[in-house]
Amino acid sequence: MAPSAPAAAPMAAPGHMGVDYEQRVDFDRLRKYRLSRAKASLEASECGAFLLFDFYNIRYTTQTWIGGALGDKMTRYALLTRGGEPMLWDFGSAARHHRLYSPWLDPTNCHAGMLGLRGAIAPTAGLMEQAVRQIKGLLEDAGVADAPVGVDIVEPPFLFEMQRQGLTVVDAQQLMLDARQIKSQDEIMLLTQAAAMVDGVYQDIVEVLKPGIRENEIVALANKRLYEMGSDQVEAINAVSGERCNPHPHNFSDRLIRPGDQAFFDIIHSFNGYRTCYYRTFSVGSATPSQRDAYTKAREWMDASINMIKPGVGTDEVAAVWPKAEEFGFENEMAAFGLQFGHGLGLGLHERPIISRLNSMKEPIELQPGMVFALETYCPASDGFSAARIEEEVVVTPEGPRILTLFPAQDLVVTNPY
């Protein structure tokens, strides 16, 4: 019998520091790669410029970040014109900070900006009118004022003001998501490091997951450990146990964990901006045949989809190996969306490709090397209330899939068995 091929080494997840004795993340190379991808997308489009409000697109093009509390306030924005360098408008003193500490940006391109904090300052105050007038002048200076402006997300009053001042607005979100789809070696290393941090948190969860602890206490533990390990944002943690498992509520509560519960968790955080989405399911103390059967099916569906991952395969082919909604208790694919599911990971939680029976059968995407995405499966148990949920993060390579999520999940883990 011929010897089996050696298992692929884990993807590199080095320490957080830059060092002289190992090749780690090259942040200057990362910045240049991201900006070059955004510029190439702009050049290939009909647009004369991209005007970006999406927090992740701003980070991708300007390589800047401020606290997550301002991430949904629609105040930060960036302008990238054909042949030009990124211009940034940021919250008050953050602009001065960028001028001091972000030397890859021209200091004259870092501006303080304020549009209204999602309507808290009414449009009648004139801030949006002033901002659009300034942007229009910059487009005229760049010679692109007559071309469409690509905008990713926007508040209606700002859109109306752009139109009032004669600017033609088109969608840039699709173009930016295309740019962000293929990850560089540095992005993959950061995604791997983020997953490695969650590997460790799951070890902590296994050790404390026993009757008497509450779901919210597990959430608190995970938040604490992730921030201690260097996370820059814990976006969300699902903690779901017992009768709450079926149907999946996508949240956490103060429910007490009880003997024999099935419990699953999803840990969503970012390291240097790069995110995880990482489910694991456990049984507490013991597991019933019904719970084990559900886990076995969820694992089979997961392995079937992983086995499909290679360049040239369509996302419709991946989705086809998962059960139809009606086969696991839902009336249609919309009702079951997100349960048998794949989604790109990067600076955003849901990037390209999105893989599901809801959309992939109609508009498949061809898998390419450098794509990174999470695959998720869910199987309700025959007892009517338990369920199994598994998620693996995958890198597409020329040789096939490489797995980033390493906490054991091939078989159902029973924590603190009796």
C-alpha positions as CSV (number, residue, x, y, z in Angstrom):
1,M,0.0,0.0,0.0
2,A,1.4,3.4,-0.9
3,P,2.0,5.8,1.9
4,S,-0.7,8.4,2.4
5,A,0.1,12.0,1.7
6,P,1.3,14.0,4.7
7,A,-1.3,16.3,6.3
8,A,-0.9,19.9,5.4
9,A,0.7,22.0,8.0
10,P,-1.6,24.4,9.8
11,M,-1.7,27.9,8.4
12,A,0.7,30.2,10.1
13,A,-0.6,32.0,13.2
14,P,2.5,33.7,14.7
15,G,2.6,36.0,17.7
16,H,1.2,39.5,17.8
17,M,4.6,41.3,17.7
18,G,6.8,42.1,14.7
19,V,10.1,40.3,15.2
20,D,13.4,40.0,13.4
21,Y,13.7,36.3,13.4
22,E,10.5,35.2,11.7
23,Q,8.5,36.4,8.6
24,R,5.2,37.7,9.9
25,V,2.6,40.1,8.7
26,D,4.1,42.9,6.6
27,F,1.7,45.7,7.2
28,D,3.2,48.0,4.6
29,R,2.8,45.3,2.0
30,L,-0.8,44.8,3.3
31,R,-1.6,48.5,2.9
32,K,-0.2,48.6,-0.6
33,Y,-2.1,45.5,-1.6
34,R,-5.5,46.7,-0.4
35,L,-5.1,50.2,-2.0
36,S,-4.0,48.7,-5.3
37,R,-7.0,46.4,-5.4
38,A,-9.4,49.4,-4.7
39,K,-7.7,51.5,-7.4
40,A,-7.8,48.7,-9.9
41,S,-11.5,48.3,-9.3
42,L,-12.1,52.0,-9.7
43,E,-10.1,52.0,-13.0
44,A,-12.1,49.1,-14.4
45,S,-15.4,50.8,-13.6
46,E,-17.4,53.6,-15.2
47,C,-16.8,55.8,-12.1
48,G,-14.6,58.8,-11.8
49,A,-14.3,58.3,-8.1
50,F,-15.5,56.2,-5.2
51,L,-17.1,57.9,-2.2
52,L,-17.0,55.4,0.7
53,F,-19.0,55.4,3.9
54,D,-18.8,51.7,4.7
55,F,-16.4,51.3,7.6
56,Y,-14.6,48.3,6.1
57,N,-14.2,50.0,2.7
58,I,-12.7,53.1,4.4
59,R,-10.2,50.9,6.2
60,Y,-9.4,49.0,3.1
61,T,-8.5,52.1,1.1
62,T,-7.1,54.5,3.8
63,Q,-5.7,52.0,6.3
64,T,-7.3,53.8,9.2
65,W,-9.5,52.8,12.0
66,I,-11.2,54.4,15.0
67,G,-13.4,53.1,17.7
68,G,-16.3,50.8,16.8
69,A,-18.8,53.1,18.5
70,L,-18.6,55.4,15.5
71,G,-18.8,52.7,13.0
72,D,-22.5,53.0,12.2
73,K,-22.9,56.8,12.6
74,M,-22.3,57.6,8.9
75,T,-19.8,60.3,9.7
76,R,-16.5,59.0,8.4
77,Y,-16.0,58.9,4.7
78,A,-13.3,58.6,2.1
79,L,-12.9,59.8,-1.5
80,L,-10.7,57.9,-4.0
81,T,-10.5,59.6,-7.5
82,R,-9.0,58.1,-10.7
83,G,-5.2,58.7,-10.5
84,G,-5.5,60.2,-7.0
85,E,-4.6,59.2,-3.5
86,P,-7.2,58.5,-0.8
87,M,-8.8,61.5,1.0
88,L,-10.4,60.9,4.4
89,W,-12.9,62.9,6.5
90,D,-12.9,61.6,10.1
91,F,-14.4,62.4,13.5
92,G,-12.9,65.5,15.0
93,S,-9.4,65.0,16.4
94,A,-9.0,61.6,14.8
95,A,-8.0,63.5,11.6
96,R,-5.2,65.2,13.4
97,H,-4.1,61.8,14.8
98,H,-4.0,60.3,11.3
99,R,-1.8,63.2,10.1
100,L,0.7,62.4,12.9
101,Y,0.7,58.6,12.8
102,S,-0.5,57.5,9.3
103,P,2.4,58.5,7.1
104,W,1.1,56.5,4.1
105,L,-1.6,59.2,3.8
106,D,-0.9,62.7,2.6
107,P,-1.5,64.9,5.7
108,T,-3.4,67.4,3.5
109,N,-5.8,64.6,2.7
110,C,-6.9,64.0,6.3
111,H,-9.8,66.2,7.2
112,A,-12.1,66.6,10.2
113,G,-15.6,65.9,9.1
114,M,-19.2,65.8,10.4
115,L,-22.4,65.1,8.5
116,G,-24.9,64.7,11.3
117,L,-24.6,61.4,13.3
118,R,-27.4,59.7,11.5
119,G,-29.8,62.6,11.7
120,A,-29.0,63.8,15.2
121,I,-27.8,67.0,13.5
122,A,-30.6,67.8,11.0
123,P,-29.7,68.1,7.3
124,T,-31.0,71.7,7.5
125,A,-27.9,72.6,9.5
126,G,-26.1,72.6,6.1
127,L,-23.3,70.1,7.0
128,M,-24.2,67.8,4.1
129,E,-24.6,70.6,1.7
130,Q,-21.1,71.9,2.6
131,A,-19.5,68.4,2.3
132,V,-21.0,67.7,-1.1
133,R,-19.9,71.1,-2.4
134,Q,-16.3,70.3,-1.2
135,I,-16.4,66.8,-2.7
136,K,-17.7,68.2,-6.0
137,G,-14.9,70.7,-6.1
138,L,-12.3,67.9,-5.5
139,L,-13.9,65.9,-8.4
140,E,-13.6,69.0,-10.6
141,D,-10.0,69.4,-9.6
142,A,-9.4,65.7,-10.5
143,G,-11.1,66.1,-13.9
144,V,-13.8,63.5,-13.1
145,A,-16.8,65.7,-12.1
146,D,-18.7,64.6,-15.2
147,A,-18.3,60.8,-14.5
148,P,-20.5,58.9,-12.1
149,V,-19.6,58.7,-8.5
150,G,-19.6,55.3,-6.9
151,V,-21.1,55.2,-3.4
152,D,-21.2,52.1,-1.2
153,I,-23.8,53.0,1.5
154,V,-25.4,56.4,2.1
155,E,-28.0,58.3,4.1
156,P,-30.9,59.4,2.0
157,P,-30.4,63.2,2.7
158,F,-26.8,62.9,1.6
159,L,-27.8,61.1,-1.6
160,F,-30.5,63.7,-2.3
161,E,-27.9,66.5,-1.8
162,M,-25.5,64.9,-4.2
163,Q,-28.2,64.7,-6.8
164,R,-29.3,68.2,-6.1
165,Q,-25.8,69.4,-6.8
166,G,-25.7,67.6,-10.1
167,L,-23.7,64.5,-9.3
168,T,-24.6,61.1,-10.8
169,V,-24.5,58.4,-8.2
170,V,-24.0,54.7,-8.9
171,D,-23.3,51.6,-6.7
172,A,-19.7,51.1,-5.6
173,Q,-20.4,48.4,-3.0
174,Q,-20.3,45.6,-5.6
175,L,-17.0,46.9,-7.0
176,M,-15.4,47.2,-3.5
177,L,-16.6,43.7,-2.5
178,D,-15.1,42.4,-5.7
179,A,-11.8,44.1,-4.8
180,R,-11.8,42.6,-1.3
181,Q,-12.7,39.1,-2.4
182,I,-9.1,37.7,-2.9
183,K,-7.0,37.8,0.2
184,S,-3.3,38.4,0.3
185,Q,-0.8,36.4,2.3
186,D,-0.9,39.0,5.0
187,E,-4.7,39.0,5.2
188,I,-4.7,35.2,5.4
189,M,-2.2,35.3,8.3
190,L,-4.3,37.8,10.2
191,L,-7.4,35.7,9.6
192,T,-5.5,32.7,10.9
193,Q,-4.3,34.5,14.0
194,A,-7.9,35.6,14.7
195,A,-9.1,32.0,14.5
196,A,-6.2,30.8,16.7
197,M,-7.4,33.2,19.4
198,V,-10.9,31.6,19.2
199,D,-9.3,28.1,19.4
200,G,-8.0,29.1,22.8
201,V,-11.3,30.6,23.9
202,Y,-13.1,27.3,23.1
203,Q,-10.7,25.5,25.4
204,D,-11.7,27.9,28.2
205,I,-15.4,27.3,27.4
206,V,-15.0,23.6,27.5
207,E,-13.5,23.8,31.0
208,V,-16.3,25.8,32.5
209,L,-19.3,24.5,30.6
210,K,-21.2,22.7,33.3
211,P,-24.6,22.9,35.0
212,G,-25.2,26.2,36.8
213,I,-23.3,28.6,34.5
214,R,-25.3,31.0,32.5
215,E,-25.1,31.7,28.8
216,N,-24.2,35.3,29.5
217,E,-21.4,34.2,31.7
218,I,-19.9,32.3,28.8
219,V,-20.2,35.4,26.7
220,A,-18.5,37.5,29.4
221,L,-15.7,35.0,29.6
222,A,-15.2,34.9,25.9
223,N,-15.1,38.7,25.6
224,K,-12.6,39.0,28.4
225,R,-10.2,36.4,27.0
226,L,-10.4,37.8,23.5
227,Y,-9.6,41.3,24.5
228,E,-6.8,40.0,26.7
229,M,-5.3,38.2,23.7
230,G,-5.4,41.3,21.5
231,S,-8.8,41.4,19.8
232,D,-9.6,44.9,18.5
233,Q,-13.4,44.2,18.4
234,V,-15.6,41.5,19.8
235,E,-18.6,42.0,17.4
236,A,-20.9,39.3,18.7
237,I,-21.1,36.0,20.6
238,N,-24.0,33.7,20.3
239,A,-24.5,31.4,23.3
240,V,-27.5,29.0,22.8
241,S,-28.4,26.1,25.0
242,G,-31.1,23.5,25.8
243,E,-34.5,24.2,24.4
244,R,-33.2,27.5,22.8
245,C,-31.2,25.5,20.3
246,N,-34.2,24.7,18.0
247,P,-35.0,27.0,16.3
248,H,-31.7,28.9,16.3
249,P,-32.3,32.4,17.9
250,H,-29.0,33.9,16.9
251,N,-28.4,35.6,20.3
252,F,-27.6,34.8,23.9
253,S,-29.6,35.0,27.1
254,D,-29.3,34.5,30.9
255,R,-30.4,30.9,30.7
256,L,-28.8,28.5,33.2
257,I,-27.0,25.6,31.6
258,R,-28.5,22.3,32.8
259,P,-27.3,18.7,32.8
260,G,-27.6,17.0,29.4
261,D,-28.0,20.3,27.5
262,Q,-26.8,20.6,23.9
263,A,-25.1,24.0,23.6
264,F,-23.6,25.9,20.7
265,F,-21.6,29.1,20.5
266,D,-20.5,31.4,17.7
267,I,-17.5,33.7,18.3
268,I,-17.3,36.7,16.1
269,H,-14.3,39.1,16.7
270,S,-11.5,40.7,14.8
271,F,-7.7,40.9,15.0
272,N,-6.2,43.9,13.2
273,G,-9.6,44.1,11.6
274,Y,-9.8,40.6,10.3
275,R,-12.8,38.6,11.5
276,T,-13.9,35.2,12.7
277,C,-17.2,33.4,12.5
278,Y,-16.6,30.2,14.4
279,Y,-19.3,27.9,15.8
280,R,-18.8,24.9,18.0
281,T,-21.4,22.6,19.6
282,F,-21.0,20.7,22.9
283,S,-23.1,18.5,25.1
284,V,-23.0,19.2,28.8
285,G,-22.1,16.2,31.0
286,S,-23.7,13.6,28.7
287,A,-25.3,13.3,25.2
288,T,-28.4,11.5,24.0
289,P,-28.6,9.4,20.9
290,S,-30.8,12.1,19.3
291,Q,-28.2,14.8,20.0
292,R,-25.4,12.6,18.7
293,D,-27.4,11.8,15.5
294,A,-28.0,15.5,14.8
295,Y,-24.3,16.2,15.3
296,T,-23.3,13.4,13.0
297,K,-25.5,14.8,10.2
298,A,-24.3,18.3,10.7
299,R,-20.7,17.0,10.4
300,E,-21.5,15.0,7.3
301,W,-22.9,18.0,5.6
302,M,-19.9,20.1,6.7
303,D,-17.4,17.5,5.4
304,A,-19.3,17.2,2.1
305,S,-19.0,20.9,1.5
306,I,-15.4,21.1,2.5
307,N,-14.6,18.3,0.0
308,M,-16.1,20.5,-2.8
309,I,-13.7,23.4,-2.1
310,K,-11.2,23.9,-4.9
311,P,-10.5,26.5,-7.6
312,G,-13.0,26.4,-10.5
313,V,-15.9,24.9,-8.5
314,G,-19.1,27.0,-8.5
315,T,-20.8,28.0,-5.3
316,D,-23.9,26.4,-6.6
317,E,-22.0,23.0,-6.5
318,V,-21.1,23.6,-2.9
319,A,-24.6,24.6,-1.9
320,A,-26.0,21.5,-3.7
321,V,-24.4,19.1,-1.2
322,W,-26.4,20.7,1.7
323,P,-30.0,19.6,2.4
324,K,-32.9,21.6,1.1
325,A,-34.8,23.6,3.6
326,E,-37.7,21.2,3.6
327,E,-35.4,18.3,4.4
328,F,-34.6,19.8,7.9
329,G,-37.9,21.3,8.9
330,F,-38.2,24.7,7.1
331,E,-40.8,25.8,4.6
332,N,-38.4,27.4,2.1
333,E,-34.8,28.6,1.6
334,M,-35.6,32.1,2.9
335,A,-36.8,30.7,6.2
336,A,-33.7,28.5,6.5
337,F,-31.2,31.1,5.3
338,G,-28.0,31.2,7.3
339,L,-28.3,27.6,8.6
340,Q,-26.6,25.8,5.7
341,F,-24.5,28.7,4.7
342,G,-21.1,30.0,3.6
343,H,-19.9,33.6,3.7
344,G,-16.6,35.4,2.9
345,L,-14.5,36.7,5.8
346,G,-12.2,39.7,5.8
347,L,-12.5,43.1,7.2
348,G,-16.2,42.5,7.1
349,L,-18.2,39.5,8.5
350,H,-20.2,38.9,5.3
351,E,-18.0,39.3,2.2
352,R,-17.9,37.4,-1.1
353,P,-18.7,34.6,-1.7
354,I,-22.1,34.1,-0.1
355,I,-23.0,30.4,-0.5
356,S,-26.5,29.1,0.0
357,R,-29.4,27.5,-1.8
358,L,-31.2,30.9,-1.7
359,N,-28.8,32.7,-4.0
360,S,-26.1,30.4,-5.3
361,M,-28.3,28.2,-7.6
362,K,-29.3,31.4,-9.5
363,E,-26.1,33.3,-9.6
364,P,-23.1,31.1,-8.7
365,I,-19.6,32.4,-8.2
366,E,-16.5,30.5,-9.2
367,L,-14.1,29.7,-6.3
368,Q,-10.6,31.2,-6.7
369,P,-7.4,30.8,-4.8
370,G,-7.1,33.4,-2.1
371,M,-10.8,33.3,-1.2
372,V,-11.5,32.9,2.5
373,F,-14.9,32.0,3.8
374,A,-16.8,30.2,6.6
375,L,-19.0,27.2,6.0
376,E,-21.8,26.6,8.5
377,T,-24.2,23.7,9.0
378,Y,-27.1,23.2,11.3
379,C,-29.1,20.1,12.1
380,P,-32.2,20.0,14.5
381,A,-32.4,16.9,16.7
382,S,-35.3,14.5,16.7
383,D,-36.1,15.4,20.3
384,G,-37.6,18.6,19.0
385,F,-35.4,21.1,21.0
386,S,-31.7,20.2,20.7
387,A,-29.6,21.0,17.6
388,A,-26.1,20.8,16.3
389,R,-24.2,23.8,14.7
390,I,-20.7,23.5,13.2
391,E,-18.6,26.1,11.4
392,E,-15.2,25.9,9.7
393,E,-13.2,28.7,8.2
394,V,-11.6,27.7,4.9
395,V,-8.9,29.1,2.6
396,V,-9.1,28.2,-1.1
397,T,-5.6,27.1,-2.3
398,P,-4.5,25.6,-5.7
399,E,-4.3,22.3,-3.8
400,G,-7.7,22.6,-2.3
401,P,-9.1,23.7,1.1
402,R,-7.0,24.7,4.1
403,I,-8.9,24.9,7.5
404,L,-8.2,27.8,9.9
405,T,-10.5,26.7,12.7
406,L,-8.7,24.0,14.6
407,F,-10.7,23.3,17.8
408,P,-11.8,19.7,17.6
409,A,-15.2,19.2,15.9
410,Q,-15.1,16.0,14.0
411,D,-17.0,14.3,16.8
412,L,-19.4,15.8,19.4
413,V,-17.5,16.9,22.5
414,V,-19.1,16.2,25.8
415,T,-17.9,18.7,28.5
416,N,-17.2,17.7,32.1
417,P,-18.7,14.2,31.6
418,Y,-20.4,12.5,34.5
